[in-house]
Amino acid sequence: MALAKPVEQISTASIIDTPGPMHHCLQVTEILDLILTDLFESREGPHSRGDLLSVGLTCQDFLEVALDILWGTQTSLVPLIKTLPCNLWKEGGSGFDKTLKQDSISTPNVYVD
């Protein structure tokens, strides 16, 4: 698998600044993205999304990359609807419980599954 960018072109802005025991290669966002994308694409079935979310939740530095991959591969609008306040929708319903207003969608819940 080839890197998305040659190593010389990886900007220092894409390096996660985390002191501690994490290996330096995992602090480069592009490398972490390649690893997590490969993990996600190599797994099949209903557990692949949950596995990627679990990896993202193990380390704060992994979370943004994992969420970017998860949100970039949606197969329906249901996860997007679930980011709205829970009093606007219900499981199994055929529409919204209330009229959507601008302030209803100003702060989505990004941690839905």
Sequence and secondary structure as in RCSB ss.txt:
>XXXX:A:sequence
MALAKPVEQISTASIIDTPGPMHHCLQVTEILDLILTDLFESREGPHSRGDLLSVGLTCQDFLEVALDILWGTQT
SLVPLIKTLPCNLWKEGGSGFDKTLKQDSISTPNVYVD
>XXXX:A:secstr
   SS GGG  GGGB    SSS GGGGBHHHHHHHHHHHHHH  STHHHHHHHHHHHH HHHHHHHHHHHHTT S
SSHHHHTTS GGG  TT SS SS   GGGGSS  TT  
